[in-house]
Amino acid sequence: MTVSRLKDIPGIGVDKMGDAADAEHNRNILRLENLDTDLRPPAEAIARTHAAIDDDDANSYLPFVGQAALREAVAARMRQSAGVRYDPHTECIVSAGGLAGVLNVLLSILEPGDEVVLTDPTYAGLINRVRLAGGTPKFARLVPGIDGWRLDLDSLAQAVGPRTRALLVMSPSMPSGFVATAREWEAIAAQCRRADAWLVYDAAMERIVFDGRPAIQPASLPEMRERTITVGSVSKEFRMIGWRVGWIVGPASIMADVRLTSLSNVVCQVGIGMPGATAALTSNDDGVARAVAEWQARRDWLLAALRDLPVIRPDGGWSLLIDTERLRLASDEASRLLLAKADVAATPMKGWGPQAGRYVRFVFANEPVARLADIRARVRVAWGV
């Protein structure tokens, strides 16, 4: 019998699509189903990781909160991105990937039944972690339009109530590519202040923004340093998925509890991964700008190739959504047809928010434009449109 904490957790769908594509052993399949990337990590990060394998200090549980050099690098990044100072010793913890950090934060701030406001759509893994931590997800709608995705501020206000303990926001957001504007961030901050709630900011893709949009760090907003817990990682911006290194930064008033939760959960981080992560954060050539330019070029190619289909423009991140219900196709059936008829692996968004089930996600981080060249013809074969 399934335990109660799992009864409302359907999974994320990506694992099933990835397994189905792997089982085909077909190199012609376009891998648009998961957030891998073919772009290389920073060279210095790779070199430092190789060296760490022979470094006995990297083969250690200690320090449990993460290597000091990495915590100092994270604090320096926060000074640069947010203009906010954090003590690397009391206000920063290294986590075994960003999502482990998110779960440890939620376990540290939620009582059973507390409500957490997320956007709709959003990453199913965030919704599932709210439930694992005993919280109740509430949703503020993202509205698609010719200007990409916008946050419905009335829906946001309605989602915040007496039991709201936190707002959990990702920008750029998976799976939509929503990037919050200054006005939207101020509305989010105002709701946090009104409800006396935490802002848990998933900053995994913070700098992956397109068309010159600014990367806004919410801890820099008035009265938000003491309300914001920022969770980041090297997985996306630095293309270091396999390192499993993330961080949590927040006010000392809550970080002592997050430290206790971290010690009680994953215990410590990947020792040989942290020197490479430090190198990425401190490198003079981290490759982020070049990577963002390449991902934007892939986005632009897909938007042009699929312009006659109901595609919503992402303003950042690694993926875009297609509204298959407007084509009179259920998203799971649309996904099945893509793989069976057109060698395209793409994940349906059921479980990624109340309105997300109508969409199929195309990830453009792992396939170059040359491989995407016939995407419109493939979609036509699969869907007949």
QUIMOZI-V86563 format. One line per field, one symbol per residue. psi: psi as a letter, one per 20 degrees, with the letter a starting at -180 (. if undefined). A space follows every 50 residues. Layout:
# QUIMOZI-V86563
psi->???
This chain:
# QUIMOZI-V86563
psi->ppqhiihjoiaihhggggggghhhloiippnjirlrqipqrphhhgghgg hhhjohhimqhqqhjqphhghhhghhghgghikppqoihijppprmqghh ggghgghiipqpiqqpprrorrphhgghhgghjjropqpppppqaikcpq pohghghhhpahjphqpopppqqqjhjpoprhgghhgghhhgggilqqoo ookhkgjmqrkjqqopohiiqpjigiipopprrjgfgjklgihlpaqppr qhhhhhhhgggghieifraogihghhgggghiqimijggggggghhhggh gghghkhjrmpppqjabjrrqpnhhijkpqhhhggghgghhjlpoqpqkp jkqhihiiqqpopjijprhhhihkhhhghgggik.
